Amino acid sequence: MYVLGCIDRRVTIYSQQVRGLNLAAALVAGEQVSVDDDVVVVGAGAAGLTCAAGLRRLGAKVTVLEKNSTILSLFRLGSQRWLHPGVYDWPLDGWNRDRAGLPVLDWEHGQVNSVLRQLEDAWEQEGDGANLCFDVGLIGIGDAGEQPRRVTWETGTARTRTVILAVGFGLEPTPLADERSYWEADSFDYDRKDGPQRWLVSGCGDGALTDLFRLCIQDFRHDRVLLDFTEDQRMGELREQIRQIEANASIQRDPAKLHDAYEHLNAPWVVEAMQQRARSHNVTLVAPTADFLNAQASPLNRFLAGQLFRARRFRFLQDRLKSVDRANGKVVVRFKNSAVQHFDRIQRRHGPESALASGFPAIAEAVEKDRRDRQVRPTLTDQTRDRFWVAGAFGEPRTPGGVAAARAAAARTSPRREQRPNAGAFQPDSANHIAGSTQLDRDAAAAFVDDPNLARVEDELGGVRIRPSRPASPDAEGSQFESASRNESQGQTLLASTLIVVIVGCLVLLIVIWSL
């Protein structure tokens, strides 16, 4: 069982698609999936559909289970956000490409509804032959000992050796009627006729900072703003400073150092442009830490937020929300350490309710440690979003020999780390699975989540070694301890014997020399 794109930091549409194709290539390269093998993909979002399309190209039979009544359901909530495949790669080179450039389900930057149409058209071609099931509620997955596993849902059943959970991150709660989840339609970009409003934005991740920009800068779009800023020759030096910050492990481990490094970046031409494009809203950003330019956001958003703060376009408040209510048309906010304040609107960006934990709680618990580890990794060095499949790995589906050529290309993937497919999927393995049979990078996947008998993944020489993390029986732990003690005792006995032999030998040698 593979968990795809549910626990990673970089969660753009493009990065989720790359993880899906990396996993498809990794499964073929590791001989986990062969031609005509049945694969079940849970989730018909960008990651799930792209992975399914890649597996179809490689000759697998794919069933996609989706809880909603359509594919790409998040894209249908009316959001006016602008999607771009590379803007969050800034300051790395190539960020300003217009197309994703993917072998399947490719798309060009645009508003959400435009990207939706492109992906729908691409899936209509690539998904031909896939079994797509909608309105799927409860899903039953057999244990790892059952091979192939039996997967059941309300209206169907399948047997497979490979299950891919691509259920996404979930949606944010929206306690007030006029709050919106990240993908829902909102009115942030429009000015009210009755004048500017007083806004409170809570959070310091990418979602919160993007909403902050939209409220403070007229007609804000990441790619448009960056293109305007990069015309200044001083931007080259600034980009290099940011690369150095992101490559500095000491800075990345210390939230205060990271915040200060971005706060001290000085781009007066950016500040001036932000002041010229300023909207009239009175905006407050609240976060529980003073270091709001932290690892929760991308380098791009940290940089822009730092310059927006220099431009004095928002007020920052270090505090926590205690309660939020509506009274007399105002939002009444009680803070933990500050006085009660009244706002016209509030938008909380505290993260989504985990779709993985909701649908598959045991699996969510199994990958929780890895999820936390990933949250502290620098985003620019997150390899799960890098392409690890070789050129031509997915071939051309409509040409003679396309599947065979694609599989041959995928199988040529080197086992070396720098070329190995990396799916961004963590796989705590079953203790019953053959150790070391999956020689893929630990980020590429591990095999078969099996609760409660999970296993520990240990890096070794760039590969993975799977070892049981729990004893097979109640007495196994004691037996292992006794075995270790016995081995230690045997080692001590051997050492003592060796010393005795050496001492006796020396005495004999001295006697011989004395007699001569």
C-alpha positions in Angstrom: 0.0 0.0 0.0 1.3 3.4 -1.0 0.5 6.8 0.5 0.8 9.4 -2.2 1.1 13.1 -1.7 -0.8 13.3 1.6 2.1 14.1 3.9 4.4 16.3 1.9 5.1 20.0 2.3 5.1 21.2 -1.3 1.4 20.7 -2.3 1.1 22.5 -5.6 -0.9 20.8 -8.4 2.3 20.3 -10.4 4.3 18.8 -7.5 1.4 16.3 -6.7 1.4 15.2 -10.3 5.2 14.7 -10.3 4.9 12.5 -7.2 2.2 10.5 -9.0 4.4 9.9 -12.0 7.4 9.2 -9.8 5.5 6.5 -8.0 4.2 4.9 -11.3 7.8 4.7 -12.6 9.1 3.4 -9.3 6.6 0.6 -9.2 7.6 -0.5 -12.7 11.3 -0.1 -12.0 11.0 -2.1 -8.8 8.9 -4.8 -10.5 6.0 -4.2 -8.1 3.6 -3.7 -11.0 3.7 -5.7 -14.3 1.7 -5.5 -17.5 -2.0 -6.3 -16.9 -1.6 -6.1 -13.1 -4.6 -4.7 -11.3 -3.9 -1.5 -9.3 -6.4 0.4 -7.1 -6.0 4.1 -6.8 -8.1 5.8 -4.1 -8.7 9.4 -5.0 -9.5 11.2 -8.3 -7.6 14.4 -7.7 -4.5 15.6 -9.5 -2.1 13.2 -7.9 -4.4 10.1 -8.2 -5.5 10.7 -11.8 -1.9 11.5 -12.9 -0.6 8.3 -11.2 -3.4 6.3 -12.7 -2.7 7.7 -16.2 1.0 6.9 -15.8 0.2 3.3 -14.8 -2.2 3.0 -17.7 0.7 4.1 -20.0 2.8 1.3 -18.5 0.2 -1.4 -19.2 -1.5 -1.7 -15.8 -5.2 -2.2 -15.3 -6.3 0.7 -13.0 -9.4 1.1 -10.9 -9.9 4.6 -9.5 -12.2 5.1 -6.5 -13.6 8.6 -5.8 -15.8 9.6 -2.9 -17.3 12.5 -4.9 -19.5 12.4 -8.0 -16.8 13.9 -10.3 -13.1 13.9 -10.9 -11.0 16.8 -9.6 -13.7 17.9 -7.2 -11.6 20.6 -5.5 -11.3 22.4 -8.8 -15.1 22.8 -8.9 -15.7 24.9 -5.8 -15.6 28.1 -7.7 -12.1 29.3 -6.8 -10.7 32.2 -8.9 -7.1 31.5 -7.9 -4.4 31.4 -10.5 -2.5 28.2 -10.9 1.1 28.1 -12.2 3.3 25.0 -12.6 6.6 26.6 -11.6 6.1 29.8 -9.5 6.8 28.1 -6.2 10.1 26.9 -7.6 11.4 30.4 -7.4 14.2 31.4 -6.9 15.4 28.3 -8.8 15.9 28.6 -12.6 13.0 27.6 -14.8 10.3 28.8 -12.5 8.6 30.9 -15.2 7.7 28.1 -17.6 4.1 28.4 -18.8 3.4 24.7 -19.1 3.9 21.8 -16.6 5.6 19.8 -19.4 4.4 16.5 -18.1 4.1 13.3 -20.2 0.5 12.8 -19.1 -2.2 15.3 -17.9 -0.2 18.3 -19.0 -1.5 21.8 -18.6 -0.8 25.5 -19.0 -1.0 28.1 -16.3 -4.4 29.8 -15.8 -7.3 30.2 -13.5 -8.6 27.1 -11.7 -11.5 26.6 -14.1 -9.1 26.8 -17.1 -6.7 24.2 -15.7 -9.7 22.0 -14.8 -10.8 22.0 -18.5 -7.3 21.1 -19.6 -7.0 18.2 -17.1 -10.5 16.9 -17.9 -9.7 16.8 -21.7 -6.3 15.1 -21.0 -8.0 12.5 -18.7 -10.6 11.8 -21.4 -7.7 10.6 -23.6 -5.4 9.0 -21.0 -8.1 7.4 -18.8 -9.6 5.3 -21.6 -10.0 1.8 -20.2 -9.6 2.8 -16.6 -12.4 1.7 -14.2 -13.6 5.0 -12.6 -16.0 4.6 -9.7 -17.8 7.6 -8.1 -19.7 8.2 -4.9 -17.5 5.6 -3.1 -17.9 5.8 0.7 -16.5 3.1 2.9 -13.5 1.2 1.5 -12.3 -2.1 2.9 -8.7 -3.2 2.3 -7.5 -6.7 3.1 -4.5 -7.4 5.3 -1.0 -7.6 3.9 -1.0 -11.4 4.4 -3.8 -11.7 1.9 -2.2 -11.7 -1.6 -3.6 -10.4 -3.7 -5.5 -8.1 -1.3 -9.3 -7.8 -1.6 -10.5 -4.3 -1.8 -14.2 -3.7 -1.3 -16.6 -0.8 -1.6 -20.4 -0.3 -1.7 -20.8 -1.3 -5.3 -17.8 -3.3 -6.2 -14.7 -5.4 -5.3 -11.2 -5.9 -6.7 -8.2 -8.0 -6.0 -4.8 -6.4 -6.3 -1.2 -6.4 -5.0 -1.0 -2.6 -5.2 -3.2 0.0 -3.5 -2.4 3.7 -3.8 -4.0 6.2 -1.4 -4.1 9.6 -3.1 -6.8 11.1 -1.0 -5.2 14.6 -0.8 -5.0 16.8 2.3 -8.6 17.5 2.9 -10.5 20.8 3.4 -10.1 23.5 6.0 -13.0 24.0 8.4 -15.0 27.2 7.9 -16.7 28.0 11.2 -18.2 31.3 10.0 -20.6 31.5 7.1 -18.4 34.0 5.2 -15.1 32.1 5.7 -14.0 30.1 2.8 -11.7 27.1 2.4 -8.7 27.6 0.1 -10.4 26.2 -2.9 -13.8 27.8 -2.5 -15.0 30.9 -4.3 -14.3 34.1 -2.3 -14.6 37.8 -2.5 -11.0 38.7 -1.5 -10.3 40.4 -4.9 -13.2 42.7 -4.9 -13.6 46.0 -3.1 -16.9 46.8 -1.4 -18.9 49.8 -2.3 -19.2 50.9 1.3 -15.4 51.3 1.5 -12.4 49.5 2.9 -12.8 46.7 5.4 -10.9 45.6 8.5 -9.6 42.1 7.9 -7.9 39.5 10.2 -5.9 36.8 8.6 -4.8 34.0 11.0 -1.9 31.8 10.1 1.5 32.0 8.5 1.6 29.2 5.9 1.3 29.6 2.2 -2.5 29.8 2.2 -2.6 32.6 4.8 0.2 34.6 3.2 -1.4 34.3 -0.3 -4.7 35.6 1.1 -2.7 38.4 2.8 -1.2 39.4 -0.6 -4.5 39.4 -2.3 -6.0 41.7 0.4 -3.1 44.1 0.3 -2.0 44.2 -3.3 -4.3 45.1 -6.2 -4.8 42.3 -8.8 -2.3 40.1 -7.1 -0.9 37.1 -9.0 2.3 35.4 -8.0 3.7 35.0 -11.5 2.7 38.5 -12.7 4.3 40.1 -9.6 7.5 38.1 -10.0 7.8 38.9 -13.7 7.5 42.6 -12.9 10.1 42.4 -10.1 12.6 40.3 -12.0 13.1 43.1 -14.6 15.3 44.8 -12.0 18.9 43.6 -12.3 19.3 43.6 -8.5 16.9 40.6 -8.3 19.7 38.3 -9.4 21.8 39.1 -6.3 18.7 38.7 -4.2 17.8 35.3 -5.6 21.3 34.1 -4.8 21.0 35.3 -1.2 17.8 33.3 -0.9 19.4 30.2 -2.3 22.1 30.5 0.3 19.6 30.9 3.1 17.7 27.8 1.9 21.0 25.8 1.7 22.1 26.8 5.2 21.1 24.0 7.6 21.8 26.1 10.7 19.3 28.7 9.5 16.7 26.2 8.4 16.7 24.5 11.8 16.2 27.7 13.7 12.9 29.6 13.2 14.3 32.8 14.6 17.3 32.8 12.2 15.1 31.9 9.3 12.7 34.7 10.0 15.5 37.2 10.5 17.3 36.2 7.3 14.1 36.9 5.2 13.2 40.0 7.2 16.7 41.5 6.5 16.4 41.0 2.7 16.1 44.5 1.2 14.4 45.0 -2.1 13.3 48.7 -2.2 12.0 48.4 -5.8 9.6 45.6 -4.6 8.5 47.7 -1.6 7.8 50.7 -3.9 5.8 48.5 -6.3 3.7 47.1 -3.4 3.0 50.6 -2.2 1.9 51.7 -5.6 -0.5 48.8 -6.0 -1.8 49.0 -2.4 -5.4 48.3 -1.7 -7.3 50.2 1.0 -8.1 47.4 3.4 -6.8 47.5 6.9 -5.3 44.0 7.4 -3.9 42.3 10.5 -2.0 39.1 10.3 -2.0 37.1 13.5 0.2 34.1 14.3 1.3 32.3 17.6 5.0 33.1 17.0 6.8 36.3 16.3 8.8 34.4 13.6 6.0 34.5 11.0 8.4 34.2 8.1 9.0 30.5 8.9 9.2 27.1 7.3 5.5 26.7 7.0 5.6 28.9 3.9 7.6 28.7 0.6 10.7 30.9 0.1 8.7 33.0 -2.4 5.9 33.8 0.1 8.4 34.5 2.9 10.2 37.0 0.6 7.0 38.7 -0.5 5.6 38.8 3.1 8.9 40.3 4.3 8.8 43.1 1.7 5.1 43.7 2.3 5.8 44.2 6.0 8.6 46.7 5.0 6.0 48.5 2.9 3.8 48.7 6.0 0.8 47.3 4.2 -0.3 45.1 7.2 -0.1 45.0 10.9 1.3 41.9 12.7 0.0 40.5 16.0 1.7 37.7 17.9 -1.1 35.9 19.7 -3.6 33.0 19.5 -7.3 33.1 18.9 -9.4 32.3 21.9 -12.9 32.7 20.4 -14.5 34.1 17.3 -18.1 35.2 17.2 -20.4 37.4 15.2 -22.3 40.3 16.8 -24.0 43.3 15.3 -22.5 42.6 11.9 -18.9 42.5 13.2 -16.5 39.6 13.9 -15.7 39.7 17.6 -12.3 38.1 18.2 -11.0 37.3 21.7 -7.3 36.7 21.8 -5.4 34.7 24.4 -3.2 37.6 25.4 -4.6 40.8 23.8 -7.7 42.8 24.1 -11.0 42.0 22.3 -11.0 43.4 18.8 -13.7 43.8 16.1 -13.2 43.1 12.4 -15.4 43.2 9.4 -14.0 39.8 8.1 -11.8 37.0 9.3 -10.1 34.2 7.4 -8.4 31.4 9.3 -5.8 29.3 7.6 -4.8 26.7 10.2 -4.6 23.8 7.9 -7.0 21.2 6.6 -8.7 18.4 8.4 -6.7 15.4 7.3 -8.5 13.3 4.6 -6.1 10.5 5.3 -6.9 10.5 9.0 -10.6 10.7 8.3 -10.7 7.8 5.9 -7.8 5.6 6.9 -6.9 6.5 10.6 -4.6 3.5 11.2 -2.5 4.4 8.1 -2.5 8.1 9.0 -1.1 7.1 12.4 1.5 4.9 10.8 2.9 7.7 8.7 2.6 10.5 11.2 6.3 10.5 12.2 7.4 10.8 8.6 4.8 13.5 8.0 6.3 15.6 10.9 9.8 15.0 9.6 8.8 16.3 6.2 7.4 19.5 7.6 10.8 20.7 8.7 12.6 20.0 5.5 13.6 23.1 3.4 11.1 23.3 0.5 13.7 23.9 -2.2 15.5 20.7 -1.3 12.3 18.6 -1.2 13.2 15.8 -3.6 9.7 14.4 -3.6 8.7 17.0 -6.2 11.7 16.4 -8.5 11.3 14.3 -11.6 13.0 10.9 -11.2 11.7 9.1 -14.2 14.0 8.8 -17.3 13.2 10.4 -20.6 10.6 8.4 -22.5 9.6 6.4 -19.4 5.9 6.9 -20.2 6.2 6.6 -24.0 3.4 7.5 -26.4 0.2 5.6 -25.7 -1.1 5.6 -29.3 2.0 4.4 -31.1 2.8 0.7 -31.9 4.9 -0.7 -29.1 4.3 2.3 -26.9 3.6 0.4 -23.7 6.6 -1.9 -24.2 8.9 1.0 -25.0 7.6 2.9 -22.0 8.2 -0.1 -19.7 11.7 -0.6 -21.1 12.5 3.0 -20.4 11.1 2.8 -16.9 13.1 -0.4 -16.2 16.3 1.4 -17.3 16.0 3.7 -14.2 19.3 3.3 -12.3 19.2 2.1 -8.7 21.5 4.9 -7.8 20.0 7.6 -5.6 20.3 10.5 -8.1 18.4 8.6 -10.7 16.0 6.5 -8.7 12.3 7.3 -9.0 11.2 9.2 -5.9 7.5 9.1 -5.3 7.1 11.2 -2.2 5.2 8.2 -0.7 6.2 6.7 2.6 5.8 3.0 3.0 6.0 1.5 6.5 6.3 -2.1 5.4 4.7 -5.3 6.8 7.0 -7.5 8.9 5.9 -10.4 6.7 7.2 -8.6 3.6 10.6 -9.9 2.3 13.2 -7.5 3.7 15.1 -5.5 1.1 13.0 -6.7 -1.9 12.0 -3.1 -2.7 15.3 -1.4 -3.4 13.8 2.1 -3.9 14.6 5.3 -2.1 12.6 5.5 1.2 10.8 8.6 -0.2 9.8 6.6 -3.3 7.6 4.2 -1.3 8.0 1.2 0.9 5.4 -1.6 0.5 2.2 -2.6 2.2 1.1 -0.8 5.3 0.1 -3.5 7.7 -1.5 -2.5 11.0 -0.8 -3.4 13.8 2.5 -5.2 12.7 4.3 -2.2 11.2 8.0 -2.1 10.5 10.8 0.3 10.8 12.5 1.7 7.7 16.2 2.2 8.0 18.4 4.0 5.4 21.4 2.0 4.4 23.7 2.8 1.5 21.1 4.8 -0.3 18.5 2.0 -0.3 16.2 0.7 2.4 16.2 -2.2 4.7 12.9 -3.3 6.3 13.0 -4.7 9.8 10.1 -5.6 12.1 9.4 -2.9 14.7 7.3 -5.2 16.9 7.8 -8.8 18.1 5.8 -11.5 16.3 4.5 -12.9 19.6 4.2 -11.7 23.2 7.3 -13.7 24.1 9.4 -12.6 21.1 10.7 -9.4 22.8 12.0 -11.4 25.7 13.5 -14.0 23.4 15.2 -11.3 21.4 16.6 -9.9 24.7 17.8 -13.3 25.8 19.3 -13.9 22.5 21.2 -10.6 22.6 22.4 -11.4 26.2 23.5 -14.8 25.1 25.4 -13.4 22.2 27.1 -10.8 24.5 28.0 -13.6 27.0 29.4 -15.7 24.3 31.5 -12.8 23.0 32.9 -12.2 26.5 33.8 -15.9 27.0 35.6 -15.8 23.6 37.6 -12.7 24.6 38.6 -14.3 27.9 39.7 -17.5 26.2 41.8 -15.5 23.7 43.6 -13.6 26.5 44.4 -16.8 28.4 45.9 -18.3 25.3 48.1 -15.2 24.7 49.3 -15.1 28.3 50.2 -18.9 28.3 52.0 -18.4 25.0 54.1 -15.5 26.4 55.0 -17.5 29.5 56.2 -20.5 27.4 58.3 -18.1 25.2 59.9 -16.6 28.3 60.8 -20.1 29.7 62.4 -21.1 26.4 64.4 -17.9 26.2 65.5 -18.3 29.9 66.6 -21.9 29.3 68.8 -20.8 26.4 
